[in-house]
Amino acid sequence: MKIIANNYRANEIFRMIRENSGKTQTEFGAMLGKTRNAIQYYEYGQRNFDFELLLKIAEKENLIITIETKK
């Protein structure tokens, strides 16, 4: 899965990563030490997550986060 982050809002990326993992909100939350409600808030954009949480997700889901200069 490759996501061009500039094309999406943070909450949309969060949801795409979870859905690509095949985990429910409850399972994804348990993996991250968060409740299902917290995951739901992140996905609906009602709560912001920090970069540290994104790094934790990348580690657990074997993802690479890349930042590139626009050409």
mmCIF file of the N, C-alpha and C atoms, coordinates in Angstrom:
data_MODEL
# 
_entry.id   MODEL 
# 
loop_
_atom_site.group_PDB 
_atom_site.id 
_atom_site.type_symbol 
_atom_site.label_atom_id 
_atom_site.label_alt_id 
_atom_site.label_comp_id 
_atom_site.label_asym_id 
_atom_site.label_entity_id 
_atom_site.label_seq_id 
_atom_site.pdbx_PDB_ins_code 
_atom_site.Cartn_x 
_atom_site.Cartn_y 
_atom_site.Cartn_z 
_atom_site.occupancy 
_atom_site.B_iso_or_equiv 
_atom_site.pdbx_formal_charge 
_atom_site.auth_seq_id 
_atom_site.auth_comp_id 
_atom_site.auth_asym_id 
_atom_site.auth_atom_id 
_atom_site.pdbx_PDB_model_num 
ATOM 1   N N  . MET A 1 1  ? 0.850   -1.172 0.000  1.00 0.00 ? 1  MET A N  1 
ATOM 2   C CA . MET A 1 1  ? 0.000   0.000  0.000  1.00 0.00 ? 1  MET A CA 1 
ATOM 3   C C  . MET A 1 1  ? 0.894   1.232  0.000  1.00 0.00 ? 1  MET A C  1 
ATOM 4   N N  . LYS A 1 2  ? 0.615   2.161  -0.894 1.00 0.00 ? 2  LYS A N  1 
ATOM 5   C CA . LYS A 1 2  ? 1.334   3.430  -0.933 1.00 0.00 ? 2  LYS A CA 1 
ATOM 6   C C  . LYS A 1 2  ? 0.305   4.544  -0.845 1.00 0.00 ? 2  LYS A C  1 
ATOM 7   N N  . ILE A 1 3  ? 0.528   5.445  0.097  1.00 0.00 ? 3  ILE A N  1 
ATOM 8   C CA . ILE A 1 3  ? -0.386  6.572  0.298  1.00 0.00 ? 3  ILE A CA 1 
ATOM 9   C C  . ILE A 1 3  ? 0.393   7.859  0.070  1.00 0.00 ? 3  ILE A C  1 
ATOM 10  N N  . ILE A 1 4  ? -0.097  8.702  -0.818 1.00 0.00 ? 4  ILE A N  1 
ATOM 11  C CA . ILE A 1 4  ? 0.462   10.042 -0.987 1.00 0.00 ? 4  ILE A CA 1 
ATOM 12  C C  . ILE A 1 4  ? -0.308  10.925 -0.013 1.00 0.00 ? 4  ILE A C  1 
ATOM 13  N N  . ALA A 1 5  ? 0.319   11.207 1.131  1.00 0.00 ? 5  ALA A N  1 
ATOM 14  C CA . ALA A 1 5  ? -0.363  11.861 2.245  1.00 0.00 ? 5  ALA A CA 1 
ATOM 15  C C  . ALA A 1 5  ? -0.932  13.227 1.880  1.00 0.00 ? 5  ALA A C  1 
ATOM 16  N N  . ASN A 1 6  ? -0.320  13.916 0.936  1.00 0.00 ? 6  ASN A N  1 
ATOM 17  C CA . ASN A 1 6  ? -0.807  15.246 0.548  1.00 0.00 ? 6  ASN A CA 1 
ATOM 18  C C  . ASN A 1 6  ? -2.218  15.196 -0.032 1.00 0.00 ? 6  ASN A C  1 
ATOM 19  N N  . ASN A 1 7  ? -2.646  14.035 -0.471 1.00 0.00 ? 7  ASN A N  1 
ATOM 20  C CA . ASN A 1 7  ? -3.950  13.903 -1.109 1.00 0.00 ? 7  ASN A CA 1 
ATOM 21  C C  . ASN A 1 7  ? -5.086  13.609 -0.132 1.00 0.00 ? 7  ASN A C  1 
ATOM 22  N N  . TYR A 1 8  ? -4.770  13.452 1.157  1.00 0.00 ? 8  TYR A N  1 
ATOM 23  C CA . TYR A 1 8  ? -5.776  13.035 2.134  1.00 0.00 ? 8  TYR A CA 1 
ATOM 24  C C  . TYR A 1 8  ? -5.629  13.816 3.432  1.00 0.00 ? 8  TYR A C  1 
ATOM 25  N N  . ARG A 1 9  ? -6.703  13.808 4.203  1.00 0.00 ? 9  ARG A N  1 
ATOM 26  C CA . ARG A 1 9  ? -6.639  14.339 5.560  1.00 0.00 ? 9  ARG A CA 1 
ATOM 27  C C  . ARG A 1 9  ? -6.076  13.245 6.474  1.00 0.00 ? 9  ARG A C  1 
ATOM 28  N N  . ALA A 1 10 ? -5.525  13.664 7.600  1.00 0.00 ? 10 ALA A N  1 
ATOM 29  C CA . ALA A 1 10 ? -4.887  12.716 8.526  1.00 0.00 ? 10 ALA A CA 1 
ATOM 30  C C  . ALA A 1 10 ? -5.844  11.608 8.951  1.00 0.00 ? 10 ALA A C  1 
ATOM 31  N N  . ASN A 1 11 ? -7.093  11.955 9.237  1.00 0.00 ? 11 ASN A N  1 
ATOM 32  C CA . ASN A 1 11 ? -8.043  10.937 9.682  1.00 0.00 ? 11 ASN A CA 1 
ATOM 33  C C  . ASN A 1 11 ? -8.328  9.912  8.587  1.00 0.00 ? 11 ASN A C  1 
ATOM 34  N N  . GLU A 1 12 ? -8.306  10.334 7.329  1.00 0.00 ? 12 GLU A N  1 
ATOM 35  C CA . GLU A 1 12 ? -8.536  9.399  6.229  1.00 0.00 ? 12 GLU A CA 1 
ATOM 36  C C  . GLU A 1 12 ? -7.366  8.416  6.106  1.00 0.00 ? 12 GLU A C  1 
ATOM 37  N N  . ILE A 1 13 ? -6.162  8.913  6.291  1.00 0.00 ? 13 ILE A N  1 
ATOM 38  C CA . ILE A 1 13 ? -4.979  8.055  6.237  1.00 0.00 ? 13 ILE A CA 1 
ATOM 39  C C  . ILE A 1 13 ? -5.018  7.042  7.374  1.00 0.00 ? 13 ILE A C  1 
ATOM 40  N N  . PHE A 1 14 ? -5.375  7.511  8.560  1.00 0.00 ? 14 PHE A N  1 
ATOM 41  C CA . PHE A 1 14 ? -5.473  6.627  9.717  1.00 0.00 ? 14 PHE A CA 1 
ATOM 42  C C  . PHE A 1 14 ? -6.436  5.478  9.417  1.00 0.00 ? 14 PHE A C  1 
ATOM 43  N N  . ARG A 1 15 ? -7.609  5.806  8.877  1.00 0.00 ? 15 ARG A N  1 
ATOM 44  C CA . ARG A 1 15 ? -8.615  4.781  8.559  1.00 0.00 ? 15 ARG A CA 1 
ATOM 45  C C  . ARG A 1 15 ? -8.106  3.834  7.473  1.00 0.00 ? 15 ARG A C  1 
ATOM 46  N N  . MET A 1 16 ? -7.451  4.360  6.436  1.00 0.00 ? 16 MET A N  1 
ATOM 47  C CA . MET A 1 16 ? -6.927  3.504  5.366  1.00 0.00 ? 16 MET A CA 1 
ATOM 48  C C  . MET A 1 16 ? -5.897  2.515  5.896  1.00 0.00 ? 16 MET A C  1 
ATOM 49  N N  . ILE A 1 17 ? -5.034  2.977  6.790  1.00 0.00 ? 17 ILE A N  1 
ATOM 50  C CA . ILE A 1 17 ? -4.031  2.080  7.367  1.00 0.00 ? 17 ILE A CA 1 
ATOM 51  C C  . ILE A 1 17 ? -4.716  0.971  8.162  1.00 0.00 ? 17 ILE A C  1 
ATOM 52  N N  . ARG A 1 18 ? -5.694  1.346  8.990  1.00 0.00 ? 18 ARG A N  1 
ATOM 53  C CA . ARG A 1 18 ? -6.397  0.322  9.780  1.00 0.00 ? 18 ARG A CA 1 
ATOM 54  C C  . ARG A 1 18 ? -7.111  -0.669 8.878  1.00 0.00 ? 18 ARG A C  1 
ATOM 55  N N  . GLU A 1 19 ? -7.845  -0.158 7.896  1.00 0.00 ? 19 GLU A N  1 
ATOM 56  C CA . GLU A 1 19 ? -8.594  -1.050 7.014  1.00 0.00 ? 19 GLU A CA 1 
ATOM 57  C C  . GLU A 1 19 ? -7.661  -1.969 6.230  1.00 0.00 ? 19 GLU A C  1 
ATOM 58  N N  . ASN A 1 20 ? -6.519  -1.442 5.788  1.00 0.00 ? 20 ASN A N  1 
ATOM 59  C CA . ASN A 1 20 ? -5.550  -2.260 5.061  1.00 0.00 ? 20 ASN A CA 1 
ATOM 60  C C  . ASN A 1 20 ? -4.977  -3.360 5.955  1.00 0.00 ? 20 ASN A C  1 
ATOM 61  N N  . SER A 1 21 ? -4.926  -3.102 7.263  1.00 0.00 ? 21 SER A N  1 
ATOM 62  C CA . SER A 1 21 ? -4.405  -4.109 8.196  1.00 0.00 ? 21 SER A CA 1 
ATOM 63  C C  . SER A 1 21 ? -5.381  -5.268 8.390  1.00 0.00 ? 21 SER A C  1 
ATOM 64  N N  . GLY A 1 22 ? -6.646  -5.036 8.026  1.00 0.00 ? 22 GLY A N  1 
ATOM 65  C CA . GLY A 1 22 ? -7.666  -6.069 8.196  1.00 0.00 ? 22 GLY A CA 1 
ATOM 66  C C  . GLY A 1 22 ? -8.189  -6.169 9.618  1.00 0.00 ? 22 GLY A C  1 
ATOM 67  N N  . LYS A 1 23 ? -7.832  -5.195 10.447 1.00 0.00 ? 23 LYS A N  1 
ATOM 68  C CA . LYS A 1 23 ? -8.249  -5.206 11.850 1.00 0.00 ? 23 LYS A CA 1 
ATOM 69  C C  . LYS A 1 23 ? -9.495  -4.359 12.050 1.00 0.00 ? 23 LYS A C  1 
ATOM 70  N N  . THR A 1 24 ? -10.296 -4.764 13.025 1.00 0.00 ? 24 THR A N  1 
ATOM 71  C CA . THR A 1 24 ? -11.428 -3.940 13.429 1.00 0.00 ? 24 THR A CA 1 
ATOM 72  C C  . THR A 1 24 ? -10.899 -2.762 14.246 1.00 0.00 ? 24 THR A C  1 
ATOM 73  N N  . GLN A 1 25 ? -11.764 -1.809 14.520 1.00 0.00 ? 25 GLN A N  1 
ATOM 74  C CA . GLN A 1 25 ? -11.363 -0.691 15.376 1.00 0.00 ? 25 GLN A CA 1 
ATOM 75  C C  . GLN A 1 25 ? -10.939 -1.201 16.751 1.00 0.00 ? 25 GLN A C  1 
ATOM 76  N N  . THR A 1 26 ? -11.634 -2.179 17.259 1.00 0.00 ? 26 THR A N  1 
ATOM 77  C CA . THR A 1 26 ? -11.301 -2.755 18.566 1.00 0.00 ? 26 THR A CA 1 
ATOM 78  C C  . THR A 1 26 ? -9.930  -3.425 18.540 1.00 0.00 ? 26 THR A C  1 
ATOM 79  N N  . GLU A 1 27 ? -9.668  -4.230 17.524 1.00 0.00 ? 27 GLU A N  1 
ATOM 80  C CA . GLU A 1 27 ? -8.380  -4.920 17.405 1.00 0.00 ? 27 GLU A CA 1 
ATOM 81  C C  . GLU A 1 27 ? -7.231  -3.929 17.216 1.00 0.00 ? 27 GLU A C  1 
ATOM 82  N N  . PHE A 1 28 ? -7.457  -2.922 16.380 1.00 0.00 ? 28 PHE A N  1 
ATOM 83  C CA . PHE A 1 28 ? -6.432  -1.912 16.116 1.00 0.00 ? 28 PHE A CA 1 
ATOM 84  C C  . PHE A 1 28 ? -6.139  -1.133 17.394 1.00 0.00 ? 28 PHE A C  1 
ATOM 85  N N  . GLY A 1 29 ? -7.192  -0.793 18.113 1.00 0.00 ? 29 GLY A N  1 
ATOM 86  C CA . GLY A 1 29 ? -7.027  -0.084 19.383 1.00 0.00 ? 29 GLY A CA 1 
ATOM 87  C C  . GLY A 1 29 ? -6.244  -0.906 20.396 1.00 0.00 ? 29 GLY A C  1 
ATOM 88  N N  . ALA A 1 30 ? -6.562  -2.184 20.498 1.00 0.00 ? 30 ALA A N  1 
ATOM 89  C CA . ALA A 1 30 ? -5.855  -3.062 21.440 1.00 0.00 ? 30 ALA A CA 1 
ATOM 90  C C  . ALA A 1 30 ? -4.364  -3.136 21.102 1.00 0.00 ? 30 ALA A C  1 
ATOM 91  N N  . MET A 1 31 ? -4.058  -3.182 19.820 1.00 0.00 ? 31 MET A N  1 
ATOM 92  C CA . MET A 1 31 ? -2.665  -3.229 19.387 1.00 0.00 ? 31 MET A CA 1 
ATOM 93  C C  . MET A 1 31 ? -1.911  -1.961 19.817 1.00 0.00 ? 31 MET A C  1 
ATOM 94  N N  . LEU A 1 32 ? -2.626  -0.831 19.826 1.00 0.00 ? 32 LEU A N  1 
ATOM 95  C CA . LEU A 1 32 ? -2.001  0.458  20.132 1.00 0.00 ? 32 LEU A CA 1 
ATOM 96  C C  . LEU A 1 32 ? -2.190  0.894  21.585 1.00 0.00 ? 32 LEU A C  1 
ATOM 97  N N  . GLY A 1 33 ? -2.916  0.099  22.352 1.00 0.00 ? 33 GLY A N  1 
ATOM 98  C CA . GLY A 1 33 ? -3.191  0.490  23.732 1.00 0.00 ? 33 GLY A CA 1 
ATOM 99  C C  . GLY A 1 33 ? -4.229  1.595  23.814 1.00 0.00 ? 33 GLY A C  1 
ATOM 100 N N  . LYS A 1 34 ? -5.156  1.618  22.840 1.00 0.00 ? 34 LYS A N  1 
ATOM 101 C CA . LYS A 1 34 ? -6.217  2.625  22.776 1.00 0.00 ? 34 LYS A CA 1 
ATOM 102 C C  . LYS A 1 34 ? -7.567  1.918  22.769 1.00 0.00 ? 34 LYS A C  1 
ATOM 103 N N  . THR A 1 35 ? -8.604  2.644  23.131 1.00 0.00 ? 35 THR A N  1 
ATOM 104 C CA . THR A 1 35 ? -9.953  2.072  23.093 1.00 0.00 ? 35 THR A CA 1 
ATOM 105 C C  . THR A 1 35 ? -10.517 2.143  21.679 1.00 0.00 ? 35 THR A C  1 
ATOM 106 N N  . ARG A 1 36 ? -11.568 1.376  21.446 1.00 0.00 ? 36 ARG A N  1 
ATOM 107 C CA . ARG A 1 36 ? -12.256 1.437  20.153 1.00 0.00 ? 36 ARG A CA 1 
ATOM 108 C C  . ARG A 1 36 ? -12.773 2.843  19.913 1.00 0.00 ? 36 ARG A C  1 
ATOM 109 N N  . ASN A 1 37 ? -13.269 3.486  20.979 1.00 0.00 ? 37 ASN A N  1 
ATOM 110 C CA . ASN A 1 37 ? -13.779 4.851  20.834 1.00 0.00 ? 37 ASN A CA 1 
ATOM 111 C C  . ASN A 1 37 ? -12.691 5.812  20.395 1.00 0.00 ? 37 ASN A C  1 
ATOM 112 N N  . ALA A 1 38 ? -11.491 5.663  20.931 1.00 0.00 ? 38 ALA A N  1 
ATOM 113 C CA . ALA A 1 38 ? -10.380 6.538  20.531 1.00 0.00 ? 38 ALA A CA 1 
ATOM 114 C C  . ALA A 1 38 ? -10.081 6.361  19.047 1.00 0.00 ? 38 ALA A C  1 
ATOM 115 N N  . ILE A 1 39 ? -10.058 5.110  18.590 1.00 0.00 ? 39 ILE A N  1 
ATOM 116 C CA . ILE A 1 39 ? -9.802  4.827  17.173 1.00 0.00 ? 39 ILE A CA 1 
ATOM 117 C C  . ILE A 1 39 ? -10.895 5.457  16.322 1.00 0.00 ? 39 ILE A C  1 
ATOM 118 N N  . GLN A 1 40 ? -12.127 5.328  16.756 1.00 0.00 ? 40 GLN A N  1 
ATOM 119 C CA . GLN A 1 40 ? -13.247 5.918  16.028 1.00 0.00 ? 40 GLN A CA 1 
ATOM 120 C C  . GLN A 1 40 ? -13.098 7.435  15.952 1.00 0.00 ? 40 GLN A C  1 
ATOM 121 N N  . TYR A 1 41 ? -12.721 8.078  17.045 1.00 0.00 ? 41 TYR A N  1 
ATOM 122 C CA . TYR A 1 41 ? -12.516 9.530  17.050 1.00 0.00 ? 41 TYR A CA 1 
ATOM 123 C C  . TYR A 1 41 ? -11.409 9.931  16.084 1.00 0.00 ? 41 TYR A C  1 
ATOM 124 N N  . TYR A 1 42 ? -10.317 9.172  16.047 1.00 0.00 ? 42 TYR A N  1 
ATOM 125 C CA . TYR A 1 42 ? -9.234  9.462  15.100 1.00 0.00 ? 42 TYR A CA 1 
ATOM 126 C C  . TYR A 1 42 ? -9.733  9.362  13.658 1.00 0.00 ? 42 TYR A C  1 
ATOM 127 N N  . GLU A 1 43 ? -10.494 8.309  13.384 1.00 0.00 ? 43 GLU A N  1 
ATOM 128 C CA . GLU A 1 43 ? -10.959 8.073  12.014 1.00 0.00 ? 43 GLU A CA 1 
ATOM 129 C C  . GLU A 1 43 ? -11.985 9.105  11.554 1.00 0.00 ? 43 GLU A C  1 
ATOM 130 N N  . TYR A 1 44 ? -12.781 9.615  12.463 1.00 0.00 ? 44 TYR A N  1 
ATOM 131 C CA . TYR A 1 44 ? -13.784 10.624 12.101 1.00 0.00 ? 44 TYR A CA 1 
ATOM 132 C C  . TYR A 1 44 ? -13.240 12.044 12.184 1.00 0.00 ? 44 TYR A C  1 
ATOM 133 N N  . GLY A 1 45 ? -11.970 12.178 12.580 1.00 0.00 ? 45 GLY A N  1 
ATOM 134 C CA . GLY A 1 45 ? -11.369 13.495 12.674 1.00 0.00 ? 45 GLY A CA 1 
ATOM 135 C C  . GLY A 1 45 ? -11.826 14.290 13.878 1.00 0.00 ? 45 GLY A C  1 
ATOM 136 N N  . GLN A 1 46 ? -12.414 13.616 14.868 1.00 0.00 ? 46 GLN A N  1 
ATOM 137 C CA . GLN A 1 46 ? -12.886 14.283 16.071 1.00 0.00 ? 46 GLN A CA 1 
ATOM 138 C C  . GLN A 1 46 ? -11.782 14.424 17.108 1.00 0.00 ? 46 GLN A C  1 
ATOM 139 N N  . ARG A 1 47 ? -10.692 13.711 16.899 1.00 0.00 ? 47 ARG A N  1 
ATOM 140 C CA . ARG A 1 47 ? -9.532  13.784 17.783 1.00 0.00 ? 47 ARG A CA 1 
ATOM 141 C C  . ARG A 1 47 ? -8.288  13.654 16.908 1.00 0.00 ? 47 ARG A C  1 
ATOM 142 N N  . ASN A 1 48 ? -7.290  14.466 17.196 1.00 0.00 ? 48 ASN A N  1 
ATOM 143 C CA . ASN A 1 48 ? -6.039  14.403 16.440 1.00 0.00 ? 48 ASN A CA 1 
ATOM 144 C C  . ASN A 1 48 ? -5.081  13.423 17.104 1.00 0.00 ? 48 ASN A C  1 
ATOM 145 N N  . PHE A 1 49 ? -4.308  12.732 16.290 1.00 0.00 ? 49 PHE A N  1 
ATOM 146 C CA . PHE A 1 49 ? -3.274  11.851 16.812 1.00 0.00 ? 49 PHE A CA 1 
ATOM 147 C C  . PHE A 1 49 ? -1.926  12.495 16.515 1.00 0.00 ? 49 PHE A C  1 
ATOM 148 N N  . ASP A 1 50 ? -0.926  12.123 17.270 1.00 0.00 ? 50 ASP A N  1 
ATOM 149 C CA . ASP A 1 50 ? 0.382   12.731 17.080 1.00 0.00 ? 50 ASP A CA 1 
ATOM 150 C C  . ASP A 1 50 ? 1.283   11.829 16.238 1.00 0.00 ? 50 ASP A C  1 
ATOM 151 N N  . PHE A 1 51 ? 2.413   12.387 15.853 1.00 0.00 ? 51 PHE A N  1 
ATOM 152 C CA . PHE A 1 51 ? 3.349   11.663 15.006 1.00 0.00 ? 51 PHE A CA 1 
ATOM 153 C C  . PHE A 1 51 ? 3.886   10.430 15.715 1.00 0.00 ? 51 PHE A C  1 
ATOM 154 N N  . GLU A 1 52 ? 4.011   10.491 17.020 1.00 0.00 ? 52 GLU A N  1 
ATOM 155 C CA . GLU A 1 52 ? 4.492   9.338  17.792 1.00 0.00 ? 52 GLU A CA 1 
ATOM 156 C C  . GLU A 1 52 ? 3.563   8.142  17.611 1.00 0.00 ? 52 GLU A C  1 
ATOM 157 N N  . LEU A 1 53 ? 2.256   8.388  17.600 1.00 0.00 ? 53 LEU A N  1 
ATOM 158 C CA . LEU A 1 53 ? 1.300   7.296  17.387 1.00 0.00 ? 53 LEU A CA 1 
ATOM 159 C C  . LEU A 1 53 ? 1.437   6.757  15.969 1.00 0.00 ? 53 LEU A C  1 
ATOM 160 N N  . LEU A 1 54 ? 1.637   7.643  15.001 1.00 0.00 ? 54 LEU A N  1 
ATOM 161 C CA . LEU A 1 54 ? 1.835   7.190  13.625 1.00 0.00 ? 54 LEU A CA 1 
ATOM 162 C C  . LEU A 1 54 ? 3.085   6.321  13.508 1.00 0.00 ? 54 LEU A C  1 
ATOM 163 N N  . LEU A 1 55 ? 4.155   6.696  14.198 1.00 0.00 ? 55 LEU A N  1 
ATOM 164 C CA . LEU A 1 55 ? 5.370   5.885  14.198 1.00 0.00 ? 55 LEU A CA 1 
ATOM 165 C C  . LEU A 1 55 ? 5.131   4.521  14.844 1.00 0.00 ? 55 LEU A C  1 
ATOM 166 N N  . LYS A 1 56 ? 4.335   4.496  15.905 1.00 0.00 ? 56 LYS A N  1 
ATOM 167 C CA . LYS A 1 56 ? 3.999   3.230  16.578 1.00 0.00 ? 56 LYS A CA 1 
ATOM 168 C C  . LYS A 1 56 ? 3.218   2.320  15.631 1.00 0.00 ? 56 LYS A C  1 
ATOM 169 N N  . ILE A 1 57 ? 2.268   2.916  14.904 1.00 0.00 ? 57 ILE A N  1 
ATOM 170 C CA . ILE A 1 57 ? 1.489   2.145  13.931 1.00 0.00 ? 57 ILE A CA 1 
ATOM 171 C C  . ILE A 1 57 ? 2.418   1.586  12.855 1.00 0.00 ? 57 ILE A C  1 
ATOM 172 N N  . ALA A 1 58 ? 3.326   2.423  12.352 1.00 0.00 ? 58 ALA A N  1 
ATOM 173 C CA . ALA A 1 58 ? 4.256   1.989  11.302 1.00 0.00 ? 58 ALA A CA 1 
ATOM 174 C C  . ALA A 1 58 ? 5.100   0.813  11.792 1.00 0.00 ? 58 ALA A C  1 
ATOM 175 N N  . GLU A 1 59 ? 5.556   0.879  13.021 1.00 0.00 ? 59 GLU A N  1 
ATOM 176 C CA . GLU A 1 59 ? 6.370   -0.203 13.571 1.00 0.00 ? 59 GLU A CA 1 
ATOM 177 C C  . GLU A 1 59 ? 5.570   -1.494 13.686 1.00 0.00 ? 59 GLU A C  1 
ATOM 178 N N  . LYS A 1 60 ? 4.365   -1.398 14.237 1.00 0.00 ? 60 LYS A N  1 
ATOM 179 C CA . LYS A 1 60 ? 3.546   -2.595 14.468 1.00 0.00 ? 60 LYS A CA 1 
ATOM 180 C C  . LYS A 1 60 ? 3.028   -3.204 13.169 1.00 0.00 ? 60 LYS A C  1 
ATOM 181 N N  . GLU A 1 61 ? 2.767   -2.352 12.160 1.00 0.00 ? 61 GLU A N  1 
ATOM 182 C CA . GLU A 1 61 ? 2.201   -2.833 10.894 1.00 0.00 ? 61 GLU A CA 1 
ATOM 183 C C  . GLU A 1 61 ? 3.258   -3.004 9.805  1.00 0.00 ? 61 GLU A C  1 
ATOM 184 N N  . ASN A 1 62 ? 4.543   -2.839 10.184 1.00 0.00 ? 62 ASN A N  1 
ATOM 185 C CA . ASN A 1 62 ? 5.645   -2.998 9.234  1.00 0.00 ? 62 ASN A CA 1 
ATOM 186 C C  . ASN A 1 62 ? 5.493   -2.053 8.040  1.00 0.00 ? 62 ASN A C  1 
ATOM 187 N N  . LEU A 1 63 ? 5.248   -0.768 8.340  1.00 0.00 ? 63 LEU A N  1 
ATOM 188 C CA . LEU A 1 63 ? 5.096   0.262  7.309  1.00 0.00 ? 63 LEU A CA 1 
ATOM 189 C C  . LEU A 1 63 ? 6.318   1.163  7.305  1.00 0.00 ? 63 LEU A C  1 
ATOM 190 N N  . ILE A 1 64 ? 6.557   1.809  6.179  1.00 0.00 ? 64 ILE A N  1 
ATOM 191 C CA . ILE A 1 64 ? 7.617   2.793  6.060  1.00 0.00 ? 64 ILE A CA 1 
ATOM 192 C C  . ILE A 1 64 ? 6.960   4.156  5.841  1.00 0.00 ? 64 ILE A C  1 
ATOM 193 N N  . ILE A 1 65 ? 7.369   5.129  6.621  1.00 0.00 ? 65 ILE A N  1 
ATOM 194 C CA . ILE A 1 65 ? 6.898   6.510  6.446  1.00 0.00 ? 65 ILE A CA 1 
ATOM 195 C C  . ILE A 1 65 ? 8.011   7.256  5.717  1.00 0.00 ? 65 ILE A C  1 
ATOM 196 N N  . THR A 1 66 ? 7.677   7.843  4.573  1.00 0.00 ? 66 THR A N  1 
ATOM 197 C CA . THR A 1 66 ? 8.651   8.552  3.768  1.00 0.00 ? 66 THR A CA 1 
ATOM 198 C C  . THR A 1 66 ? 8.208   9.991  3.572  1.00 0.00 ? 66 THR A C  1 
ATOM 199 N N  . ILE A 1 67 ? 9.147   10.918 3.725  1.00 0.00 ? 67 ILE A N  1 
ATOM 200 C CA . ILE A 1 67 ? 8.888   12.322 3.440  1.00 0.00 ? 67 ILE A CA 1 
ATOM 201 C C  . ILE A 1 67 ? 9.807   12.721 2.297  1.00 0.00 ? 67 ILE A C  1 
ATOM 202 N N  . GLU A 1 68 ? 9.205   13.221 1.214  1.00 0.00 ? 68 GLU A N  1 
ATOM 203 C CA . GLU A 1 68 ? 9.970   13.560 0.022  1.00 0.00 ? 68 GLU A CA 1 
ATOM 204 C C  . GLU A 1 68 ? 9.780   15.019 -0.337 1.00 0.00 ? 68 GLU A C  1 
ATOM 205 N N  . THR A 1 69 ? 10.761  15.579 -1.007 1.00 0.00 ? 69 THR A N  1 
ATOM 206 C CA . THR A 1 69 ? 10.662  16.918 -1.562 1.00 0.00 ? 69 THR A CA 1 
ATOM 207 C C  . THR A 1 69 ? 9.848   16.840 -2.843 1.00 0.00 ? 69 THR A C  1 
ATOM 208 N N  . LYS A 1 70 ? 8.946   17.795 -3.016 1.00 0.00 ? 70 LYS A N  1 
ATOM 209 C CA . LYS A 1 70 ? 8.175   17.848 -4.266 1.00 0.00 ? 70 LYS A CA 1 
ATOM 210 C C  . LYS A 1 70 ? 9.111   18.160 -5.413 1.00 0.00 ? 70 LYS A C  1 
ATOM 211 N N  . LYS A 1 71 ? 8.815   17.587 -6.544 1.00 0.00 ? 71 LYS A N  1 
ATOM 212 C CA . LYS A 1 71 ? 9.658   17.802 -7.733 1.00 0.00 ? 71 LYS A CA 1 
ATOM 213 C C  . LYS A 1 71 ? 9.088   18.868 -8.626 1.00 0.00 ? 71 LYS A C  1 
# 
